[in-house]
Amino acid sequence: MDKLNWIDLITERLRDYSEGEIWTDGGSEILVRTESAANTIADMLTTLYRTQGEEVEINTGYYDPEEDERNNEVDRYTGWWYVNIG
């Protein structure tokens, strides 16, 4: 049985712009509005990979508006939670 790259399968079907509740930046991250949504997606990805015998490192984080402002790095990611594979 071929193993699926779940993150790619999901990101290929998401929009590449920061409007709405969920989007991707062209494939490397899933971005969502809330920490709860990020954790749910991370848990789902962990489960999907485990069903095919794989352990992957799923990362979640936040593009903090205050930190981005301080570092002069405000962009379309600012204020969004992300999920990626490390």
BELVENZI-V567246 format. One record per backbone hydrogen bond with DSSP energy under -0.5 kcal/mol. NH is the residue of the N-H (numbers start at 1). CO is the residue of the C=O. If there is no record, write none. Layout:
BEGIN
NH & CO
NH & CO
END
This chain:
BEGIN
6 & 4
9 & 5
10 & 6
11 & 7
12 & 8
13 & 10
14 & 11
19 & 17
23 & 31
24 & 15
25 & 29
30 & 83
31 & 23
31 & 29
32 & 81
33 & 21
38 & 34
39 & 35
40 & 36
41 & 37
42 & 38
43 & 39
44 & 40
45 & 41
46 & 42
47 & 43
48 & 44
49 & 45
50 & 46
51 & 47
52 & 48
52 & 49
53 & 50
54 & 49
56 & 54
58 & 56
59 & 57
59 & 84
61 & 82
63 & 80
64 & 62
68 & 64
69 & 65
70 & 66
71 & 67
72 & 69
73 & 68
78 & 75
79 & 63
80 & 77
81 & 32
82 & 61
83 & 30
84 & 59
86 & 57
86 & 84
END
